[in-house]
Amino acid sequence: MSANTKNIFFLGKGGVGKSTSSALTALYLSNLGKDVLLVSMDPAHNQSDIFEIQLSEKPVKLKDNLIAKEIDINFWIKKYLNDVESQIKHSYSYLTALNLENYFGIIKYSPGIEEYALISAYNEITESFQEKDYIIFDMPPTALTLKFFGLPKLSLLWLDKLLDLRNEIIKKREIITKVKFGTKEIERDKIINKLNKQISSYEKIKKEFEDKDKTKINLVLNPDKLSFSESGLIVKKLREFDLYIGNIIVNKYFPEFSVDQIEKNFNHTGMQLFPISEKPLLGINELQKYIGSVSFENYSI
């Protein structure tokens, strides 16, 4: 990820308008002359409906300075499992006798696979689009999104323990014998090197997520009690990962609603109000008209 590229993540309770809010923000920034990539990571893929154009893994130009793509989660799960299978065969060749490859059809249903696949997609995107000014992520439902943000921290804890365990194994071997058996020594180095490589990768992602200059996490909510309640839980959970909300987006805002409630309940650096639209916000023309009627002066981007 380029030092100048900024990530903006949109999350919130299902149905509050994450996709619409991220689409409006992407258009707004591109209108300012910023080079923007909009990424749909939500399996519902509402961006295709909002822009009335079919999106896929291959980026599609929506207008000058704005392209969009959607993540095929099944593609990235398959890619992640193929990488794992390759690593096992390469680093743990002695396990091939167990025919582990026969079990990968089951492993794809294991808990945690989806967030690992999304992290893989995130890595590929941030590496491939380093020239962009902004990469905007329309995130999946709350539970998966929180697992995604928590994955780097939790993985680092796990990898550190694995590295300690591997070093202990090596010490035991050295006590038993000082003789180095060529292939065995190479195998040991491959495993430790792989663990260190994974640790470095997750440390990089964790640092990016925590860097408020590079990453903005926008929480989208509606002016109602149920939305407020779940939003509060999201904020609390993110703090466990040392992550904080950059903007509160009040979607379907109406004048009678007092934003004082938000300022009292949420600690944030910016706020954006998206009033209820009389017309469905579908198609780039309708989105552009709507943007022209909205103030963005309190939006921290």
Secondary structure in CASP SS format (residue, H / E / C, confidence):
PFRMAT SS
TARGET T0000
AUTHOR 0000-0000-0000
METHOD secondary structure of the structure
MODEL  1
M C 1.00
S C 1.00
A C 1.00
N C 1.00
T C 1.00
K E 1.00
N E 1.00
I E 1.00
F E 1.00
F E 1.00
L E 1.00
G C 1.00
K C 1.00
G C 1.00
G C 1.00
V C 1.00
G C 1.00
K H 1.00
S H 1.00
T H 1.00
S H 1.00
S H 1.00
A H 1.00
L H 1.00
T H 1.00
A H 1.00
L H 1.00
Y H 1.00
L H 1.00
S H 1.00
N H 1.00
L C 1.00
G C 1.00
K C 1.00
D C 1.00
V E 1.00
L E 1.00
L E 1.00
V E 1.00
S E 1.00
M C 1.00
D C 1.00
P C 1.00
A C 1.00
H C 1.00
N C 1.00
Q H 1.00
S H 1.00
D H 1.00
I H 1.00
F H 1.00
E C 1.00
I C 1.00
Q C 1.00
L C 1.00
S C 1.00
E C 1.00
K C 1.00
P C 1.00
V E 1.00
K E 1.00
L E 1.00
K E 1.00
D C 1.00
N C 1.00
L E 1.00
I E 1.00
A E 1.00
K E 1.00
E E 1.00
I C 1.00
D C 1.00
I H 1.00
N H 1.00
F H 1.00
W H 1.00
I H 1.00
K H 1.00
K H 1.00
Y H 1.00
L H 1.00
N H 1.00
D H 1.00
V H 1.00
E H 1.00
S H 1.00
Q H 1.00
I H 1.00
K H 1.00
H H 1.00
S H 1.00
Y C 1.00
S H 1.00
Y H 1.00
L H 1.00
T H 1.00
A H 1.00
L H 1.00
N C 1.00
L H 1.00
E H 1.00
N H 1.00
Y H 1.00
F H 1.00
G H 1.00
I H 1.00
I H 1.00
K C 1.00
Y C 1.00
S C 1.00
P C 1.00
G C 1.00
I H 1.00
E H 1.00
E H 1.00
Y H 1.00
A H 1.00
L H 1.00
I H 1.00
S H 1.00
A H 1.00
Y H 1.00
N H 1.00
E H 1.00
I H 1.00
T H 1.00
E H 1.00
S H 1.00
F C 1.00
Q C 1.00
E C 1.00
K C 1.00
D C 1.00
Y E 1.00
I E 1.00
I E 1.00
F E 1.00
D E 1.00
M C 1.00
P C 1.00
P C 1.00
T H 1.00
A H 1.00
L H 1.00
T H 1.00
L H 1.00
K H 1.00
F H 1.00
F H 1.00
G H 1.00
L H 1.00
P H 1.00
K H 1.00
L H 1.00
S H 1.00
L H 1.00
L H 1.00
W H 1.00
L H 1.00
D H 1.00
K H 1.00
L H 1.00
L H 1.00
D H 1.00
L H 1.00
R H 1.00
N H 1.00
E H 1.00
I H 1.00
I H 1.00
K H 1.00
K H 1.00
R H 1.00
E H 1.00
I H 1.00
I H 1.00
T C 1.00
K C 1.00
V C 1.00
K C 1.00
F C 1.00
G H 1.00
T H 1.00
K H 1.00
E H 1.00
I H 1.00
E H 1.00
R H 1.00
D H 1.00
K H 1.00
I H 1.00
I H 1.00
N H 1.00
K H 1.00
L H 1.00
N H 1.00
K H 1.00
Q H 1.00
I H 1.00
S H 1.00
S H 1.00
Y H 1.00
E H 1.00
K H 1.00
I H 1.00
K H 1.00
K H 1.00
E H 1.00
F H 1.00
E H 1.00
D C 1.00
K C 1.00
D C 1.00
K C 1.00
T E 1.00
K E 1.00
I E 1.00
N E 1.00
L E 1.00
V E 1.00
L E 1.00
N C 1.00
P C 1.00
D C 1.00
K H 1.00
L H 1.00
S H 1.00
F H 1.00
S H 1.00
E H 1.00
S H 1.00
G H 1.00
L H 1.00
I H 1.00
V H 1.00
K H 1.00
K H 1.00
L H 1.00
R H 1.00
E H 1.00
F C 1.00
D C 1.00
L C 1.00
Y C 1.00
I C 1.00
G C 1.00
N E 1.00
I E 1.00
I E 1.00
V E 1.00
N E 1.00
K E 1.00
Y E 1.00
F C 1.00
P C 1.00
E C 1.00
F C 1.00
S C 1.00
V C 1.00
D H 1.00
Q H 1.00
I H 1.00
E H 1.00
K H 1.00
N H 1.00
F C 1.00
N C 1.00
H C 1.00
T C 1.00
G E 1.00
M E 1.00
Q E 1.00
L E 1.00
F E 1.00
P E 1.00
I C 1.00
S C 1.00
E C 1.00
K C 1.00
P C 1.00
L C 1.00
L C 1.00
G C 1.00
I H 1.00
N H 1.00
E H 1.00
L H 1.00
Q H 1.00
K H 1.00
Y H 1.00
I H 1.00
G H 1.00
S C 1.00
V C 1.00
S C 1.00
F C 1.00
E C 1.00
N C 1.00
Y C 1.00
S C 1.00
I C 1.00
END
